[in-house]
Amino acid sequence: MAQALLRSPRTREEMPCVVSADIPNVPTIPPAELSALLDSLYEGATENPPWRSFLELLREQLDCSHATLILRPPAQNWSGVMINAGHVSTEGLASYNTHFFALDPFIGLPENQVVTAAELLGEQAWRENAFYREFVEPHGILHILGADLKVAGGIDCRLRLCRGADDVPFSPYDKAVCRQLLSHLRRAVKMHSTLGQLEVERQMYAGAVDRMLIGTIVLNERGDIIKINRHGQEILAEADGLKLVKGHLQAEYGQEHRELQRLIKQALQQHNGGRGSGGPSVVEAISLTRPSGNGKIGVLVRAAPEDEWSDSAERPAVVIFLRDPESRSQPSHEIVMRLFDLTPSEAVLATLLADGMTLDEASDEMGIRRNTVRAHLRSIFSKTGVTRQTTLVRVLLNSVVTLG
């Protein structure tokens, strides 16, 4: 539907008699076509890459060879972030990012204005400019229309539209269409930035939970699983005490299974019945016996925090945390060395002890004599300020070592 609406622009005589408020006698984009562009613009904030569909629609609507959105302009120490519609060669993009950006005179445009390169520099000066002659003209481009946007949060982005040397220059109508979109583009870029920051935080926290060897399973309001992290998948894949059956959790033994389902149902009821209450989430726990004889799986069930302003059935409702006591962390020896000023051999010994090994087992694992291991342990005690092996293990496990 949107593709049909956004066909090549009609002649000025065919345009509806809608007049721009800021430029008299210049028709604006018809409502249906504007609606399609705005739909694509706001949806583009969640696309990957963002706004590719919007730029393609805008390129078609204004009959351009290229449409580009620069989300981060290139600089001396970093490459730019650009989304393009229309054919852009890898070589051309790389040459702009590494060299020609410094020659580009079509930057620092007046705030909230849409201008052409010829208007900014003058027609003759633009054609004689080194950036045009060395970079733009070899790509078959002559006419460039653009706007620079400053978005809250220190974001500078640029919208650029291009036409070839044989195409007609950009008209007042083309400029009016872009001007209509600027405020919406600014809001969409701000929304994309906010979502991006939240996603970065989510990835950092999720990574920390993974490194702590904690499995997480998230259920929606119907009790369906909507997300399982990596360690949770590993625990379920073993099917030792807890497994997935037709998409639902099942404990190995009947009584434990019924208790687990009761805790999940209770958490769902609390989530669905406590909307807007702001009360604390009730946390329940259970241990699940494993047929293999390994240590029981620890399970913690709690209702997810309530979002007062969301009503999606797919939002998280219950979070289940899993801990396998048999799991062994693999902390970085380099981090252990830096945290406690240990030698490489001392760091290896410390991590083996933190994983539950005895001194004799660590000696065999490291292939060194018992007396050497004990000498390393005395040195570790001296550097960490502890005097007992159990205290050392607690210090290591309570440090940031596991997050490395």
Disulfide bonds with the S-S distance in Angstrom:
none
